[in-house]
Amino acid sequence: MATALDQLKTMTVVVADTGDINSIEKYRPRDSTTNPSLITAAAQMPAYAPIVDEALKWAVAETTKATPSPASKAKRDEEVVKRAIDRLAVEFGLRILKIVSGRVSTEVDARLSFDTKATIDKAHAIIAQYAAAGMTKDRILIKIASTWEGIKAAEQLEKEGIHCNLTLLFGMHQAVACAEANATLISPFVGRILDWYKKSTGKASYPQAEDPGVLSVTKIYNYFKRYGHKTEVMGASFRNLGEIIELAGCDLLTIAPSLLAELDASTATLVRKLDPKAAATMHIEKIPMDEATFRKMHETDRMANDKLAEGIAGFSKALEELEKLLATKLAQIEA
């Protein structure tokens, strides 16, 4: 009997939600996604110390090339760490791409989420590093937070042939704006939506099919298929196996290693829940989208408003932790 994981792979592209290369080798997903929290966690694992060292050495060389005579050692170290963060994400990405047959998502600094130009510039820098390592841009997804500014950055990048994964997505307004910007992929956060509803209602749990995160992704998926949007839907941030089971058939699902292990250990029959043909015939009202509509809908959607702000703050904090880690490591190397 095929495992639940094998069954899922027949109807949905399975993506590994991890920076742990060993887990990716074990479960062999088609794609892989990373984020600042995952990269920070992986960077602290002894097994990946050589990758951290490599990133720092590269950053030192690049900083020396760009600024041979820095104003001070403190300024120079700050620049090295900044460069090393991007390089570390690229180093993990390059190693992941040796394992997966598809794409890797590499995230733009979350602290740039409300700056369209800075996001575009950072995306160009990331793509340039991959290109210098011989990796073509069709295998890279630039991961950007689903703010209005982030979506506009993705729209421009897509016109340049740079594919984007819009993350920290919680509301229908974000999804529609991403689709109209022709983003390659969106990552609605199933588990974080559930977290918000449990906290706001005081409910300890929801029945599998009534999980608010599942309902949100199902609604987005059906809307995209009904109106022929090419943007793919990738459910993310799962809290339990039930959420994955209810979204079987979604374009892609990005799943943490612990839940991949549960799927691989199960031989229960998996039923397809999301179907593009069924969605194409549904009566769904079209949502006209512009900046004013987006901002109005965002302000009135408390859950999306709260979770987007929380997500950006969380990823920013992870980057600050990574900066401290790299600064300490840099001092050790140079000592």
Helices and strands as residue ranges (DSSP letters): H 4-9, E 13-17, H 21-27, E 31-33, H 36-43, G 46-48, H 49-66, H 73-97, E 104-107, G 110-112, H 116-132, G 137-139, E 140-145, H 148-159, E 164-169, H 172-180, E 185-188, H 190-201, G 208-210, H 212-226, E 232-235, H 241-246, E 252-255, H 257-265, H 276-280, H 291-300, H 302-334
